[in-house]
Amino acid sequence: MKKLVLFTMMFAFSCFMAQGQDIQFGAKAGLNLATIGPDLDDAASRTTFHLGGVAEISILENFSIQPELLYSAQGATDESDDDEVVKLDYITLPILAKYYLVDNLSLEAGPQLGFLLKAEVEDDGDTIDLKDNTKSTDIGLALGLGYKLESGLNFGLRYYLGSDVNDIDEDSDKISNRVFQLSIGYFF
């Protein structure tokens, strides 16, 4: 929780430091196609969602920084057992460098930090808590494309590859979040 407060304060501070820059605030939501791997057998994607706030801080004519604060439901399903679902839900803070290739189309890349909210497995109506076996933070890289209309409506496609979140022991399987995100948003 202390880390979340620290990063929120850093986000707010960066916004105040960029007062002379053009800053737009907005909201976004969308679809997650999430899985975990690579060392898990039978992991298939879990279809979930993300939603939250976004800011775009223009630095140059075709370059900006885009910090976001999102709730992101992630995890995986078991391909061989349709009833088994691994749920890993996070508050994520991506901080993306955004380069406009042409007027409205941008390439986005940068680090993302996730704070674990929930880690559990549901199988046949039973729930097992995995929070003690899952690292409380996930650090990774996000890469994507964005398209912003003059009206403020925007669309995004992103891939996120996280770090190993397995907190059992060194010899256990490596488990990292892998998430495709399709989003729609609006800058006010």
Secondary structure as the mmCIF struct_conf table of DSSP 4:
data_model
#
loop_
_struct_conf.conf_type_id
_struct_conf.id
_struct_conf.beg_label_comp_id
_struct_conf.beg_label_asym_id
_struct_conf.beg_label_seq_id
_struct_conf.end_label_comp_id
_struct_conf.end_label_asym_id
_struct_conf.end_label_seq_id
HELX_RH_AL_P HELX_RH_AL_P1 LYS A 2 MET A 17
TURN_TY1_P TURN_TY1_P1 ALA A 18 GLY A 20
BEND BEND1 GLN A 21 GLN A 21
STRN STRN1 ILE A 23 PRO A 38
BEND BEND2 ASP A 39 ASP A 39
TURN_TY1_P TURN_TY1_P2 ASP A 41 ASP A 42
STRN STRN2 ALA A 43 ALA A 44
STRN STRN3 ARG A 46 LEU A 60
TURN_TY1_P TURN_TY1_P3 GLU A 61 ASN A 62
STRN STRN4 PHE A 63 ASP A 78
TURN_TY1_P TURN_TY1_P4 GLU A 79 SER A 80
STRN STRN5 ASP A 81 TYR A 100
BEND BEND3 LEU A 101 ASN A 104
STRN STRN6 LEU A 105 ASP A 123
TURN_TY1_P TURN_TY1_P5 ASP A 124 GLY A 125
STRN STRN7 ASP A 126 ASP A 129
HELX_RH_3T_P HELX_RH_3T_P1 LYS A 131 ASN A 133
STRN STRN8 THR A 134 THR A 134
BEND BEND4 SER A 136 SER A 136
STRN STRN9 THR A 137 LYS A 148
TURN_TY1_P TURN_TY1_P6 GLU A 150 SER A 151
BEND BEND5 GLY A 152 GLY A 152
STRN STRN10 LEU A 153 ASP A 164
STRN STRN11 ASN A 166 ASN A 166
BEND BEND6 ILE A 168 ILE A 168
TURN_TY1_P TURN_TY1_P7 GLU A 170 ASP A 171
BEND BEND7 SER A 172 SER A 172
HELX_LH_PP_P HELX_LH_PP_P1 ASP A 173 LYS A 174
STRN STRN12 ILE A 175 PHE A 187
#
